[in-house]
C-alpha cells in the first residue's frame, strides 16, 4: 500500500475507511470500517476481498438492506477490474470461487454488466447500532488507479451520524489501522 494512502487512512479515523487494491482486495482499513463491515484482518488472506465478502458472507446479506443491488454492483465493478487486467490469475480465481459458490453471481457475471460507480448511498441494518444510511466515495490517485480509498460518511446531525459515533465508541481500545493490517489471520467473522 502506498504510504500516502496509509497517512490519509489514519487521518480519517472518525469515519469508516478502507484502502482497496485490485479486485477490491482489502489492503487496509481503520477500526471503524472493521466495526461497520467485517474484521477483514481476522480473515484468511485469500478472503480479504470486499466483493467476495459482500457476495458470499451471510453477515453481508444481513447488513445491506438492499443486498441484491449492492452485490450486483460489486460483481459489475469486478468486471471492470478484469477488463483492465484480463490475465490476472488471482482475479480469475476469485471469479471462479464466486461462480462456484453463488448462483446470483453466476447470473450477474453472465449478464456482462459493467459498473463504474465511484460514489453512492448504502442503506444498512447493523446488528449493533441499527439502521444506517451512509454515502461512500472512492478516491483513487491518478498515478495509481489500482489503489482506492473508500470513505463512508453520514449526513451531519443525522441519526446515522449518531449511530456511527456510537459504533465508534465500541471497541475504542481496538487496533489502529496499522495494527489491524498486521494481525495474523483467524477464522473469526463479525
C-alpha positions in Angstrom: 0.0 0.0 0.0 1.2 3.5 -0.8 2.4 5.4 2.3 0.4 8.5 1.3 -2.8 6.4 1.3 -1.8 5.0 4.7 -1.5 8.5 6.1 -4.8 9.5 4.6 -6.5 6.4 6.1 -5.1 7.3 9.5 -6.3 10.9 9.1 -10.0 9.9 8.5 -10.4 8.0 11.8 -13.8 9.5 12.6 -15.4 7.8 9.6 -15.1 4.3 8.3 -12.5 4.0 5.5 -10.8 1.2 3.6 -8.0 1.0 1.1 -8.9 -1.3 -1.7 -6.5 -2.8 -4.2 -7.0 -4.7 -7.4 -10.0 -7.0 -7.4 -11.3 -5.0 -4.4 -8.8 -6.7 -2.1 -8.9 -5.0 1.3 -5.4 -3.7 1.8 -6.1 -1.8 5.0 -8.9 -0.2 6.9 -9.5 1.8 10.0 -11.1 0.4 13.2 -14.5 1.9 12.4 -14.6 0.3 8.9 -13.9 -3.1 10.5 -16.7 -2.5 13.1 -19.1 -1.4 10.4 -18.4 -4.1 7.8 -16.2 -7.0 8.9 -13.0 -7.7 10.7 -11.1 -8.2 7.5 -7.7 -8.6 9.1 -9.1 -11.6 11.1 -10.0 -13.4 7.8 -7.5 -15.6 6.0 -5.6 -13.5 3.4 -7.4 -15.1 0.5 -10.7 -13.9 1.9 -9.8 -10.3 2.5 -11.7 -9.1 -0.5 -14.7 -6.8 -0.4 -16.6 -8.3 -3.3 -16.1 -11.8 -2.0 -17.3 -10.8 1.4 -20.4 -8.9 0.0 -21.4 -11.9 -2.2 -20.6 -14.9 0.0 -20.7 -13.9 3.6 -24.2 -14.3 5.2 -23.4 -11.3 7.5 -23.2 -9.0 4.4 -26.6 -10.2 3.3 -27.9 -9.2 6.7 -26.1 -5.9 6.8 -27.1 -4.4 3.5 -30.8 -3.6 3.3 -30.7 -3.9 -0.5 -28.1 -6.7 -0.6 -29.1 -7.8 -4.1 -28.3 -4.4 -5.7 -25.1 -3.9 -3.6 -23.8 -7.4 -4.6 -24.8 -7.0 -8.3 -22.9 -3.7 -8.4 -19.9 -5.3 -6.7 -19.9 -8.0 -9.5 -20.1 -5.3 -12.2 -17.2 -3.4 -10.6 -15.2 -6.6 -10.6 -15.8 -7.0 -14.3 -14.2 -3.6 -14.8 -11.0 -4.8 -13.0 -11.0 -8.0 -15.0 -11.3 -5.9 -18.2 -8.3 -3.8 -17.2 -6.2 -6.9 -16.1 -7.6 -9.8 -18.1 -4.6 -12.1 -17.4 -4.6 -11.7 -13.6 -4.7 -15.3 -12.2 -5.9 -14.0 -8.7 -8.9 -12.3 -10.4 -9.7 -15.4 -12.4 -9.5 -17.5 -9.2 -11.8 -15.0 -7.4 -14.4 -15.1 -10.3 -14.2 -18.9 -10.3 -14.7 -19.1 -6.5 -17.7 -16.7 -6.7 -19.2 -18.6 -9.6 -18.9 -21.9 -7.7 -20.5 -20.6 -4.5 -23.1 -18.1 -5.7 -25.9 -18.7 -8.2 -26.6 -14.9 -8.1 -23.0 -14.2 -9.1 -23.2 -16.6 -12.0 -26.3 -14.8 -13.3 -24.7 -11.3 -12.8 -21.5 -12.4 -14.5 -23.3 -13.9 -17.5 -25.1 -10.6 -17.9 -21.8 -8.8 -18.6 -22.9 -5.7 -16.6 -20.1 -3.2 -16.0 -20.3 -0.8 -13.1 -18.1 2.2 -12.8 -19.8 4.0 -9.9 -17.3 5.6 -7.5 -19.9 7.1 -5.1 -23.3 6.2 -3.8 -25.6 5.7 -0.9 -25.9 2.5 1.1 -28.6 1.5 3.5 -27.7 -0.9 6.2 -29.1 -2.6 9.3 -26.1 -3.0 11.6 -26.5 -5.7 14.3 -25.2 -3.3 17.0 -26.4 0.2 16.1 -29.4 -0.5 13.8 -30.4 1.3 10.7 -27.8 3.4 8.9 -27.8 5.5 5.7 -24.3 6.2 4.5 -22.7 7.6 1.5 -19.4 6.4 0.1 -16.8 8.0 -2.1 -14.0 6.2 -3.8 -10.8 8.3 -4.1 -8.1 7.0 -6.4 -4.8 8.7 -7.1 -4.4 9.4 -10.9 -1.0 7.9 -10.9 -2.1 4.7 -9.2 -5.6 3.6 -10.2 -5.1 0.2 -8.7 -5.5 1.6 -5.1 -8.6 3.3 -3.9 -9.5 4.9 -0.6 -13.2 4.2 0.1 -14.7 6.5 2.7 -18.2 6.1 4.3 -19.9 9.1 5.8 -23.3 10.0 7.2 -25.1 13.4 6.9 -24.1 15.7 9.8 -26.6 15.6 12.6 -28.5 12.6 11.2 -29.5 9.6 13.2 -26.9 7.7 11.1 -24.2 10.0 12.2 -25.2 9.4 15.8 -25.2 5.7 15.2 -21.7 5.8 13.6 -20.4 7.7 16.6 -22.0 5.1 18.9 -20.4 2.3 16.9 -17.1 4.1 17.1 -17.3 4.1 20.9 -17.4 0.2 20.9 -14.0 -1.4 20.9 -12.4 2.0 21.4 -9.3 0.1 22.6 -9.2 -1.8 19.3 -6.3 -1.9 16.9 -5.3 1.1 14.8 -5.3 0.7 11.0 -1.6 -0.3 11.1 -2.0 -2.8 13.9 -5.1 -4.4 12.3 -3.4 -4.9 9.0 -0.6 -6.8 10.6 -2.7 -9.2 12.8 -2.5 -12.8 11.9 -5.5 -14.4 10.2 -8.1 -16.3 12.1 -11.5 -17.7 11.1 -13.5 -15.2 13.2 -16.0 -13.1 11.4 -18.1 -10.1 12.6 
